[in-house]
Amino acid sequence: MASLNLRCDSTHLLPSRHVTRTRPFKKTWIIPKRLNNVRMGVMMSEEGDVFSSSSSKSNNGSMGIELQPDLVSFGTLAAEMIPTTMVSSEVEDEEFDLDRPTEGFASIPQAIEDIRQGKLVIVVDDEDRENEGDLIMAASLVTPEAMAFVVKHGTGIVCVSMKGEDLERLELPLMVTRKDNEEKLRTAFTVSVDAKNGTSTGVSARDRAQTILALASKDSKPQDFNRPGHIFPLRYREGGVLKRAGHTEASVDLTVLAGLEPVSVLCEIVDDDGSMARLPRLRQFAQENSLKIISIADLIRYRRKRERLVEFTAVAPIPTMWGPFKAYCFKSLLDGVEHIAMVKGEVGDGKDVLVRVHAECITDDIFGNGSGGKQLAIAMRQIEETGRGVFVYLRGPEAKGIDLTHKPRTYDNTSDQTEGVSFPVASREYGIGAQILRDLGVRTMKVMTNNPAHYVGLKGYGLSITGKVPLISPSS
């Protein structure tokens, strides 16, 4: 894949190379903007922000950003990216066939066919014995009998996964805002509902099935529902399991792959004693009820073979305050947001690569008022000292805490926190970062994090974690 015309293709701050300039200034930054369909940059003089270099050394003979002095005028310059090539991510995994299911699980095509026929399937994260499982089926094909089975064997909290456009059409807002969501997995619950027509109390299997069918209908209107109710709609993240490795996304992905409306039913399975059923029990339950059981990791692999959510655009050598890195630019095909991977050394065989995936936080990363900026600096320094590693900087919708009015209030709490106000990438919301790492050739990695969370479905990207490295400041 060649990049021919990128002119510093990012909307965040990137430090420039040494420039022949008409007036002295300290450090040079490029803030790209578009002018007559050509990406340009604005120069700013400033002391060390984000990845800034402590010196403006020339990087002669290397490919990357070529600054053109003849185009330098007051505050503007042009930067051109030299063509470069990366190995396509379509290369088949050495470890496994992307279509071959994990041992002990049904194949994704088998599950898709059952969904198409209105059957229930069981979905778990991966082969981890401690995983919980959800009963999932297409909402447009639900019946009172199927709902009775779900209520009998599930938690009783019956959810319906839906796309944002349908939730907005039905005027179903989130139960809490994203920044206020304290649920462990940040599941996006909306207000609960019951159908007004054809139901009584809303709690019976028949009433719940009626409500679900109404949610799945394109003809339904906001006034067709009572709020609150006994069915809990969930907001699906665009991009599905390739964006967020959750049951919400898996359930809608399956219905879409089956050619049905993108609305699905899901409910967690409980054991006879009321505890969450774990994988050994889920396998037994699936066999007893002739149900297919699949993993989100396998669904990620299945979709990854057929779809892409990011594309590589360019690479440039970048001097930073910690040392020289190569900056790889990737563009999201979902929203056009551009992300950066700072690579030190050669990834080589992709084994045991030191990795940090960092969600953008303006106030922390630029102004340094919080743990996020400190962790960025610690991670970059550790990678530099190791001589080999990748720092993925996720921007835009991937970042947490971009609401600037919310940030000052966060600093009222001065207590030390493990991850602080940098809002680390959630354990299920790493899809873009995982695809970037995969494209860079990473296979196994040592993740720099203070978060003990298990990263769900990571195997679906051909990635695995061999260790975790805490982000510890030398002064601590």
C-alpha positions in Angstrom: 0.0 0.0 0.0 1.6 3.3 -1.1 1.0 6.7 0.3 1.6 9.4 -2.3 0.0 12.6 -1.2 -0.2 12.9 2.5 0.9 16.3 3.8 1.2 15.6 7.5 -2.2 14.0 7.6 -3.3 14.6 11.1 -5.4 17.2 12.9 -3.4 17.0 16.1 0.0 18.5 17.0 3.0 16.8 15.3 6.6 18.1 15.7 8.4 19.0 12.5 11.8 18.1 11.2 14.6 20.7 11.0 13.4 23.5 8.8 15.4 26.1 6.9 13.6 29.2 8.1 13.5 32.9 7.7 13.3 33.8 11.4 14.4 32.1 14.6 11.9 30.3 16.7 12.1 27.6 19.4 10.2 24.4 18.4 8.2 23.9 15.3 4.7 22.3 15.3 2.5 21.5 12.4 -1.2 22.0 12.9 -2.6 20.7 9.6 -5.5 22.3 7.8 -7.0 21.9 4.3 -6.5 24.6 1.7 -7.7 24.1 -1.9 -7.7 20.3 -1.4 -4.0 20.4 -0.3 -3.2 19.6 3.3 -1.1 22.4 4.7 0.4 23.1 8.1 0.6 26.0 10.5 3.8 26.6 12.4 3.8 27.4 16.1 6.8 28.1 18.3 6.4 26.4 21.7 8.2 24.5 24.4 7.6 20.7 24.6 4.0 19.6 24.1 2.9 15.9 23.5 5.8 14.4 21.5 8.0 17.5 21.1 11.7 17.2 20.6 14.3 18.8 22.8 16.4 19.6 19.8 15.7 20.2 16.1 18.3 17.9 14.6 18.3 17.3 10.9 17.3 13.9 9.8 19.1 13.8 6.5 18.5 11.1 4.0 15.6 9.5 5.8 12.1 9.4 4.3 9.2 11.2 5.8 8.1 14.8 6.1 9.9 16.9 3.6 9.5 20.6 4.6 9.8 23.0 1.7 11.5 26.3 2.7 10.4 28.1 -0.5 6.8 27.7 0.7 7.4 29.0 4.2 5.6 32.3 4.8 4.3 33.8 8.0 2.9 30.9 10.0 2.5 28.4 7.1 4.5 25.6 5.5 3.9 22.6 3.3 4.9 19.1 4.2 5.0 16.2 1.7 5.1 12.5 2.6 7.5 10.3 0.7 5.8 7.2 -0.8 6.1 4.2 1.5 4.9 0.6 1.6 3.6 -1.6 4.3 2.8 -5.3 4.3 -0.9 -5.9 3.7 -2.9 -7.1 6.7 -4.6 -9.5 4.4 -1.7 -11.9 4.9 -3.1 -15.0 6.5 -2.2 -15.6 10.2 0.5 -18.3 10.8 -1.2 -19.2 14.0 -4.7 -20.0 12.7 -7.1 -19.8 9.8 -9.3 -16.8 10.2 -12.5 -18.8 9.4 -11.6 -21.8 11.6 -13.5 -21.6 14.9 -11.8 -22.0 18.2 -11.8 -25.7 19.3 -15.1 -26.5 21.1 -17.1 -23.7 19.4 -19.5 -23.6 16.5 -18.4 -21.8 13.3 -19.6 -18.2 12.7 -21.5 -19.3 9.5 -23.4 -21.9 11.5 -24.4 -19.3 14.1 -25.4 -16.9 11.3 -27.7 -19.5 9.8 -29.3 -20.2 13.2 -29.9 -16.5 13.7 -31.5 -16.3 10.2 -33.9 -19.1 11.2 -35.0 -17.4 14.4 -33.0 -19.7 16.7 -31.1 -18.7 19.8 -27.3 -18.9 20.0 -24.9 -18.5 22.9 -22.2 -16.0 22.7 -19.1 -15.8 25.0 -16.0 -13.6 24.9 -13.5 -16.3 24.1 -12.3 -19.7 25.4 -11.6 -18.3 28.9 -13.3 -20.7 31.4 -14.5 -17.7 33.5 -16.4 -16.1 30.7 -20.1 -15.5 31.0 -22.5 -16.2 28.1 -25.5 -14.5 26.5 -28.5 -15.9 24.8 -28.9 -14.0 21.5 -31.5 -14.0 18.7 -32.9 -11.7 16.1 -35.4 -9.3 17.6 -37.6 -9.3 14.4 -38.1 -13.1 14.8 -38.8 -13.3 18.6 -41.7 -15.3 19.8 -43.4 -15.6 23.3 -42.0 -19.2 23.5 -38.4 -18.0 22.8 -38.9 -15.2 25.4 -40.1 -17.6 28.0 -37.0 -19.7 27.5 -34.8 -16.6 27.8 -36.5 -15.4 31.0 -36.3 -18.9 32.5 -32.6 -19.4 31.9 -31.4 -15.8 32.0 -31.0 -13.0 34.6 -34.4 -11.6 33.8 -32.8 -8.4 32.4 -33.8 -8.7 28.8 -31.9 -6.3 26.5 -32.3 -5.3 22.9 -29.3 -4.1 21.0 -30.0 -1.3 18.4 -28.2 1.1 16.2 -28.0 4.7 17.3 -30.2 5.9 14.4 -33.1 3.7 15.4 -32.8 4.8 19.1 -32.8 8.4 18.0 -35.9 7.8 15.8 -37.7 6.3 18.8 -36.4 9.1 21.0 -34.7 6.7 23.5 -31.9 8.5 25.2 -29.1 6.9 27.1 -29.8 6.2 30.8 -26.7 8.2 31.7 -24.3 10.1 29.6 -21.1 8.3 28.4 -18.8 10.3 30.7 -21.1 9.5 33.7 -21.4 5.8 32.8 -19.9 3.8 35.8 -21.1 0.4 34.7 -18.1 -2.0 34.7 -18.1 -2.6 30.9 -19.6 0.9 30.0 -22.6 -0.8 28.4 -24.7 1.9 26.8 -28.2 1.4 28.4 -31.0 3.6 27.2 -34.2 4.2 29.2 -36.3 1.0 29.5 -39.6 0.6 27.6 -42.8 -1.4 27.2 -45.0 -1.4 24.1 -48.2 0.5 24.7 -50.2 -1.6 22.3 -50.9 -5.4 22.8 -49.4 -5.6 26.3 -50.7 -5.6 29.9 -48.2 -5.2 32.7 -45.3 -5.6 30.2 -43.5 -8.3 32.3 -44.9 -11.5 30.8 -43.1 -13.4 28.1 -45.8 -12.5 25.6 -45.7 -8.8 26.6 -41.9 -8.7 26.4 -42.0 -10.3 23.0 -44.5 -7.7 21.8 -42.3 -4.9 23.0 -39.2 -6.4 21.3 -41.1 -6.8 18.0 -42.2 -3.1 18.3 -38.6 -2.0 18.8 -37.6 -4.0 15.7 -40.3 -2.5 13.5 -39.3 0.3 11.2 -42.9 1.6 11.5 -42.8 2.2 15.3 -42.9 5.7 16.6 -41.8 7.2 20.0 -45.3 7.4 21.2 -45.7 3.6 20.8 -43.8 3.0 24.0 -44.2 3.6 27.8 -41.1 4.7 29.7 -39.8 3.0 31.9 -40.6 -0.6 31.1 -39.3 -4.1 31.2 -37.1 -4.2 28.1 -33.7 -2.5 28.1 -32.4 -1.2 24.8 -28.6 -0.9 24.3 -26.8 1.4 22.0 -24.6 -0.4 19.4 -21.2 1.0 18.6 -20.8 1.6 14.8 -18.1 -0.8 13.6 -19.5 -3.6 15.8 -17.0 -6.1 17.3 -14.2 -4.5 15.3 -14.7 -1.3 17.3 -15.9 -2.7 20.7 -15.7 -6.4 21.6 -19.0 -6.6 23.4 -22.1 -8.7 23.3 -24.1 -5.7 22.3 -22.1 -5.4 19.1 -21.8 -9.1 18.5 -25.6 -9.5 18.6 -26.3 -6.8 16.0 -23.4 -8.0 13.8 -24.9 -11.5 13.7 -28.3 -10.2 12.7 -26.8 -8.0 10.0 -24.7 -10.9 8.7 -27.9 -12.9 8.6 -29.6 -10.3 6.4 -32.1 -9.2 9.1 -32.9 -5.9 10.8 -30.0 -4.7 13.0 -31.9 -5.3 16.2 -31.3 -8.2 18.5 -32.2 -9.7 21.8 -29.7 -10.7 24.5 -29.8 -11.9 28.0 -27.0 -13.3 30.3 -27.4 -17.0 31.2 -27.5 -18.0 34.9 -26.9 -21.3 36.6 -29.5 -23.1 38.6 -28.3 -21.5 41.8 -28.7 -18.0 40.3 -24.9 -17.4 39.8 -23.6 -16.6 36.3 -23.1 -19.7 34.2 -19.4 -20.2 33.2 -18.0 -21.8 30.1 -18.1 -25.5 31.3 -21.8 -25.1 32.3 -22.5 -23.1 29.2 -21.2 -26.0 27.0 -23.4 -28.4 28.9 -26.4 -26.1 28.6 -25.8 -25.7 24.9 -25.7 -29.4 24.4 -28.8 -30.0 26.4 -30.8 -27.5 24.4 -29.2 -28.0 21.0 -27.9 -24.5 20.8 -24.8 -23.3 19.0 -22.1 -21.6 21.1 -19.7 -19.1 19.6 -17.1 -16.6 20.8 -16.7 -12.9 20.1 -13.0 -13.6 19.3 -14.1 -15.9 16.4 -16.6 -13.3 15.2 -13.8 -10.6 15.2 -11.6 -12.9 13.2 -14.5 -13.7 10.7 -15.2 -10.0 10.2 -11.6 -8.9 10.1 -10.9 -11.2 7.2 -13.7 -9.5 5.2 -13.6 -5.9 6.4 -11.3 -3.1 7.5 -11.9 -0.2 9.9 -8.6 1.6 9.5 -6.2 2.2 6.6 -2.5 3.0 6.7 -1.8 6.4 5.1 1.8 7.4 5.8 5.0 7.2 7.8 7.5 9.8 8.9 10.6 10.0 11.2 9.7 12.2 14.2 12.2 13.5 16.7 10.7 13.6 20.2 12.0 14.7 23.6 12.7 11.1 24.4 14.5 10.2 21.2 13.8 9.6 17.5 10.6 7.6 16.6 8.8 6.7 13.4 5.2 8.0 13.3 2.7 5.8 11.4 -0.5 7.5 10.5 -3.8 5.5 10.2 -7.2 6.8 9.2 -10.5 5.4 10.5 -12.8 4.3 7.7 -15.8 4.8 10.1 -15.4 8.5 10.9 -12.3 9.8 9.2 -10.4 10.3 12.4 -6.6 9.9 12.1 -4.6 8.0 14.7 -0.8 7.9 15.3 1.5 5.0 16.2 4.9 6.0 17.4 7.2 3.1 16.7 10.7 2.6 18.1 13.1 0.2 16.6 12.1 -2.8 14.5 9.0 -4.8 15.4 10.6 -7.7 13.4 8.8 -10.9 14.2 6.2 -9.1 16.2 6.9 -11.0 19.4 6.9 -9.5 22.9 6.7 -6.0 21.7 6.4 -3.3 24.4 3.0 -1.6 23.7 1.0 1.3 25.1 -2.4 2.2 23.7 -3.3 5.7 24.9 -6.6 7.6 24.4 -6.3 11.3 23.6 -6.9 13.7 26.5 -6.2 17.3 25.6 -5.9 18.8 29.0 -3.6 16.0 30.3 -1.5 15.4 27.2 -0.8 19.0 26.3 -1.1 20.9 29.6 0.1 18.0 31.8 -2.5 18.6 34.5 -3.3 15.0 35.4 -2.0 11.4 35.3 -2.7 11.0 31.5 0.2 13.2 30.4 2.5 11.7 33.0 1.7 8.2 31.8 2.3 9.3 28.2 5.7 10.5 29.1 6.5 7.4 31.2 5.5 5.1 28.4 7.4 6.9 25.7 10.5 7.0 28.0 10.2 3.2 28.7 9.9 2.4 25.0 13.0 4.6 24.2 15.0 2.9 26.9 14.0 -0.5 25.7 14.8 0.4 22.2 11.8 -1.4 20.7 8.1 -0.7 21.2 4.9 0.9 19.9 2.9 3.8 21.4 -0.6 4.0 19.8 -2.2 7.4 20.2 -6.0 7.1 19.6 -7.8 10.3 18.8 -11.3 11.7 18.4 -14.2 9.4 19.3 -11.7 6.8 20.6 -10.6 9.2 23.4 -12.4 9.6 26.7 -12.9 12.9 28.6 -12.8 15.3 25.6 -15.6 17.3 27.3 -13.5 20.3 28.4 -16.2 21.6 30.7 -16.1 18.2 32.5 -12.3 18.2 32.9 -11.8 21.0 35.4 -14.3 19.4 37.7 -12.4 16.2 37.5 -9.3 17.9 39.0 -11.2 18.9 42.1 -10.4 15.3 43.2 -6.7 15.5 44.0 -6.3 12.0 45.2 -3.9 9.7 43.4 -5.7 7.2 41.1 -4.4 4.1 39.3 -5.4 5.5 35.9 -6.4 9.0 36.9 -8.4 11.2 34.6 -6.8 10.0 31.4 -9.8 7.7 30.9 -7.8 4.7 29.6 -9.1 2.7 26.7 -11.8 0.3 28.0 -11.1 -3.4 27.9 -13.7 -3.9 25.2 -13.1 -0.7 23.2 -9.7 -1.3 21.8 -10.6 -2.4 18.3 -9.0 0.5 16.4 -5.8 0.2 18.4 -5.7 -3.6 17.9 -6.0 -3.2 14.1 -3.3 -0.7 14.1 -1.0 -3.0 16.1 -1.8 -5.8 13.8 -1.0 -3.7 10.7 2.4 -2.8 12.2 3.2 -6.5 12.6 2.7 -7.0 16.3 1.7 -10.5 17.4 2.5 -10.9 21.1 3.0 -7.9 23.4 3.8 -6.6 26.8 1.2 -4.0 27.6 2.1 -0.9 29.6 -0.8 -0.3 31.9 -1.9 0.0 35.5 -5.3 -1.4 34.6 -5.8 -5.1 35.6 -8.7 -5.5 33.1 -8.9 -8.5 30.8 -8.9 -7.5 27.2 -11.8 -9.3 25.6 -11.6 -11.1 22.3 -8.0 -10.0 21.6 -7.2 -13.3 20.0 -9.6 -12.3 17.2 -7.0 -9.9 16.0 -4.2 -12.4 16.1 -2.8 -10.6 19.2 -2.0 -11.9 22.6 -0.6 -10.4 25.8 2.4 -12.0 27.3 2.8 -9.6 30.2 1.9 -6.3 31.7 4.3 -3.5 32.5 3.2 -1.0 35.2 3.6 2.7 34.4 5.7 3.8 37.3 7.4 7.2 37.6 11.1 7.2 38.6 10.2 9.6 41.4 7.6 7.2 42.9 
